[in-house]
Amino acid sequence: TRNIPMGRVTDITDVTVRDAERTYQNDSSGAPYTFRTTHSGGDLVIKWYFPAAENEACTFTIAYTVHGGLRYYDAGDQLWWKALFPDRPAPIKHSTVTVTLPRNVQVTKYAAYIYSGSGYQTGTTVNIGQQIAPNVVQYELNRPLERGQTMEVEIAWPHGLIAGSPAPWQISADKAEEAYAKKIAVRQKWGPLLSLLL
């Protein structure tokens, strides 16, 4: 099962699931080699079915098209994507995430973050990215990502090279982040004085 939060996209379409040998059929029967999608708790839930496996490695590829997932700013446009989610029964021992932009778009910034909670304020920057082409960045995590931890990748490029405009979720998120930054600034400026007065 893969849960994809829908809070920072406008839609997800064209979902496909495959293993090393076949493409799964989209139906709700629950039979082996099928998958289905539902919505639950603000997430798109992709659930796929396969014959029981024991003491063997299985590889599944889930592909989909994200709509409205980019951020647009005059100073540069961005993609932030939670590539590895916290809801897992076991740690992830190793992972590789590759972001490929259109050929005419050159990366200007990239970073990766690991969160131990639900909010971005809990994130820690990890230096795992490598630009392997002007428009391609690969992130390779060579240590375990524990249960409850999320890895998010960030990549930026010059404004206007990919058509689009801020989605409603971006406008709301920017306002929330601005309010949080102001709150922290006030706390840093006046916190020591208030502590003395108390």
Buried (B, 14 or more C-beta within 10 A) or exposed (E): EBBBEBEBBEEBEEBBBBBEEEEBEBEEEEEEBBBBBEEEEEBBBBBBBBEEEEEEEEEEEBEBEBEBBBBBEEEBBBBBBBBBBBEEEEEBEEBEBEBEBEEEBEBEEBBBBBBEEEEBEEBEEBEBBEEEEEBBBBBEBEEEBEEEBBBBBBBBBEEEBBEEEBBEBBEEBEEEEEEEEEEEEEEEEEEEEEEEEE
